[in-house]
């Protein structure tokens, strides 16, 4: 299940207003403010697609280059101590601080995706899911340990609890 809409490389995470009885959103990750709304999910999706297409058409019409959703650069604020450790690691590894940050984020995203794929595969067995979630909670969200534990359980035949 995902609450993020994607069309032509533009993204939005819609919200709802109970007070106004509408669903609404804006295109994320660009400098321009492009909003849309609908009363149903189908209307919201249609409005999002229309907003992206209108934005691209308008930019072309006025000769402006449409904002790219993500340009690949951003500022990161970390503690001075972590900054120092990362810079020293980059030096030791004969690489740049940017490369260290890029590889760290890449690793985090890959681990997150692998964890979600792993967890979703476990949804086929509700008892196993319940035990898995309890184990994850007990071990303080230490994903690698819980994955190792459950892989071990599967390897020794504890496929169904």
C-alpha positions, 0 to 999 in steps of 0.5 A: 500500500502506498500513499504516494502518487507518481506521474511523469517523475513528479510525486505527491503525497495527498492529504485530506481535510475532514472539515472541508470534505476534500482530498488535496495535494501538491507536487513535491520536490519542485520550487513552483507551487502546484496544487490539486484536489478532488472529492474522491480518490479517482478525482484526486488521481485525475486532478494530479495527472491534470496538474502535472500535464498543465504545469508542463504545458504552461512551462513550455508555453512561456519558455520556462524549463520545468523544475526537475523533481530532484536535481541530486543535490541537497544540504545535510545537517549533522553533528560536528562529531559525525561530520569529522568521523565521516570526513576522516573515513572518506580520507582513509578510503580515498574517496569524498565525503559526498561519496560516503553520504551517497553510499550511506543513503543508498545502503539505507534505501536498499535495506529499507526496501529489502526489509519491506519486501521481507516483511510483506512476504511474511504477511502470508502467514498472520501468526508469523507476522505477529511474532515477527512484529513482536520480535522487531519491537522487542529488539528496538527495530534492529532490522538486521538482527530480526532478519537474521533471526527469522532467516535462521528460523526458516532455515531450521524448519520453523516456517510456520509457527 
